[in-house]
Amino acid sequence: MQPVSPVALALAMLSVWLFTSQAVAASSPPHPTGRSVADNARLAIAFVQSQMALYPIPGMGLSVVYENETVLSYGFGTKEFGNANAPVTSDTMFQIGSFSKTFIAMGIAKLVDEGRMNWTDTVKTHLPWFKLYDKYAEQHTTLADLLAMNSVFGDHEGDVPFMIGVFETEREMVQRLADLPTSRRLRPGYAYSNVNYAILGQVLEAATNQTWEAYLNQTIWQPLGMTSTVGRVASLPTHQLAQLSSGHLFCKHHVAGPFNLVNDSSIYMTTDNSYIAAGSIITSIADISKFSAFLLRKGRGIFSANSRVVADMLTGHSISTSLGGPGSPVYMYDDVRARSGNVWGVGYGFDLVGPAMFGHRYFDKGGDTITFKTRNGWVPERELGVVVVANAQRMGGDAAAGTAVDRIAAYVLGLFMNEPVEGLDARLQRALDVVHARRVPVPPTPVCDVHVFQGVPMEKDVGNQPTSLDDVSDVVGTYVAPFYGRVTVTWQDEKLTMQYGQYAGRLLATETKGVYTWAARTFLADAPVEWSSTNHSRVIEFAGATFVSE
């Protein structure tokens, strides 16, 4: 049987669409395609619904701002899988992950606008205690370097210790960066680093003498009327807890969850569920719509008249090759191989700035947490912004499911740019073809993890395990890595156990000698633990670090 075209489904639903409190402006003039804004809104809603029928994402939110008006602020599905009485609305709150970085960058921009700092200030100008392993970089790293992901820190380098509880606060983590051996030189080019934004969060706190959350609330969120936005779960007032969406994982037709952000430690971003400047902000679609409009008017209403700081943020300050070339179609970007040499610009607090979407200038900033996903895009010349949030992440199964939210955001953007529906369908199909051809590094992982989706204990299917201390005496001990802290392996109650940060769990032998699985209730549970020894030391390789026995 042939699959139903998203457009055919959308057109079929036009006759049954009812305007609701979440819906769109009642009428609007037609555009060259013959579609009005209201037509595009209906098509967008129907398209999202068609994609949710393909992928088991329990709940989503969609914001569309067009020509300075919120055209859509709409919820789909449920906050909790299996609970039809918990619908997602425009006021439902989602964890937005790295989209938080845009707000941190906006906080820096506010201080630049006020003349209290400059983009090119060194970090040490504002954090005299700031130290790095690379002493030259310590003296010369600027705020701009951090904002544009052009620092000495490698891709996601240093993430794990803070998330696993080696450090109690972001400040402590930043204070310990002198212990993190870095190999990149100063300004070597783009690499995605959450550490950059942890540092920027501390810059905000030092400059304003308050938490970065309090500063953003005072200067950005409250002035914009973003009353359902907080910097961390613990900051939610009691009366807003009911607005908070749960998180989920999905694989094929299986869904794991709901996981409660308040009390389910398995999805905490840190052991105490506290601040992460790079990713802990929680907000609603209604609030995102207000922020989206603020971006499109280049900060007018909060920043000073004729301010250029938002324009500065939306300028390419470093370049990225990660989204160019054959990978572009997966996300429905334009193919840039002929246009710009396989590179995109990277802004301050934005992943991509450039002519990436239907030939128009465009910018975006995605966000991912363990169980939430955010994708967005803005086209300034059309005064258009689209933001999509989802309360689930793919874990195994069809590789195309992992980029479904990306395609939804791009397709909806194309609708409001009045691209022909047939062309959008063709671009959508091309994206799917590229994923399924595996010409891009999207992990296929077709098997659904039975431990996650069927509740099978990890101990049940791991085969033979050591039965005495003699079997594992070489492995038992304490291992240390600079900055990453200590890993302790012990033999307790006839079981091999590993403690790292605030988490402990059984260390399970695999079929490969020296390779173990850590059965801890944490996002690192599936990460391999590799043990080896030489004449001089015993070593554990784990979470991107090398731990050496004391």
Steps between C-alpha positions, in 0.01 A plus 500: 500500500633844409559739793258789530655829392522750787343754269208275407437439868525871570255595228256237617507653846434855382126443497492377858739746659339705775654817634577473870661711767835365382439575136568763239389836376156457345577647161791627296564606142604236249865462398650429156450127551132561556533404867414737781672506839202314641538237227865457590411467867250224425751321280763529773273352765399214272863431410607479864212263569599283205857476629383413851305215343828370353715541811378427855580841648240548777490879496621797298466876488516731199561874491478703180560875501440670166508871418521592869195293589475170685322292238525169685560416863374147496523177697472144371455173684558442869745603771503142630496194278181303562319788668246655264394737778832688495494681165787715382391863470679822415573539873659156544862532609783311329870464576670669203859378540761693305252761381583631850830620352315759295366653822845499662637675191211747519596577859855580391354711217299703750815583694680591177208723404527676835874556455590278795707263289610436142482188286878501474567529874716221634336265745754602765378859474180383669620185680845578643509150654452331160776246428564256216746219437622702199638817657509698176133421439427590862625853439353555155170309471222752439126497552465490121713185482268324743180629341602382151631157612856593403690417819759250620226260610427209267165356399300441822829480690458517876122445505486182703652594839251777571200296388608198703556699819878530522445872557220641712448824306575654162736743669702216651523333161624820336750551783644155429557552127872546563506123558341416164774421246404666173668428168343766276682828448337839551233574235550179301152497347158372593445223757178464697576559867258526790791611718514825304154592621564386856777762502269762348243425769763582760587821314134605523490421870822689576390805301150519649553358851210257461434163342483498121138386536410801715672735258324358194168510683551865591627625164349270233224267619289732714518799262382269219224352714664156506343395828533126437878495459754395765866406505459158660233257618547593865402861425148406392239639740254245632210639298690437173599139564184379328612680182826302483521229237654164581776363279510178298718274288373320193613223267289377210153472657630472858491790748683513833366740758353730607806620691429782744754783484441580866571166662637247249877514542562285192432803279658770717756711316697525824477288812317778686294612198651846526628770266674423172548824308547294185169321525269502804242768408133401498238699311166482320399539138310818590816649651715381210268686264568823690875443487485411131328830420764681708777341292332594175471864605872492591454568868282806466324576826778376727824606336586863434385680187716420197671222694696254284554228759239261360640556151841416645360175639360409159828553316730209422800518735640153438427234242366147527527219248278263699177594320636550151532261209308174490364545853297809412199319347441298818387820671339637181760775476606624159793307353792737550772310319495730200396817682733542796772238501328259740499741794250696707552800720461462878350788695506599866258255660390359164605183321463622145472834325494528124297439182400153611129475438337548158775745404420743781706629790419279796609419853421227754595346835401147588483339841505145633475350846460137597126498429419832326581652162475856364545611139438842349583741221457867415494684166537871585403644160167317524458590868453128554594278791409135560572306821411136560537324836451130571479307826685194370834391359565211265704216649557237234271398219459685172781752451258740332308531826798676655468795262120510475474820705763666277293418193179622663658838578640534147176393330290745702751774427465422130122518520512852643759599239229398253710231339294270277374201693624266229851639540486459877387140463788436261749654742350295783534180299858584412578543870357156573685344207832639622445371853400155383795484261721563806717746319508717811616413853159429650541186716257236371475297827192310380459289815289633786672469837304242701629648826343836419187400309410167659639545850739204478767532774847545355626214715260254337667459162867572557621143529764376739623744762797482737426292807784597731735785577785296353335528158505881506773596746694680225196712414410600856648832607481878464575666168558872445484732200584872508180707516283187458555389859496151649355167396489241778453130426421271794392141570187514716245232578658268244460762226735734316383860555613835359451844657547815293387840618169462681406176323575137584402182322603150419787457254398220265749300297428468128611235255805713419781464750563819694180669381218559748157664510412730789149419627441836667177695470655779297532625144841326492356155570576369150848651472773233485755480778829372360765369739861425410838472669865552420817438695461843655131562560142388473266709287127550454374671184157645564286794390774641279763505774792282605501415872829365639525292818631677808 
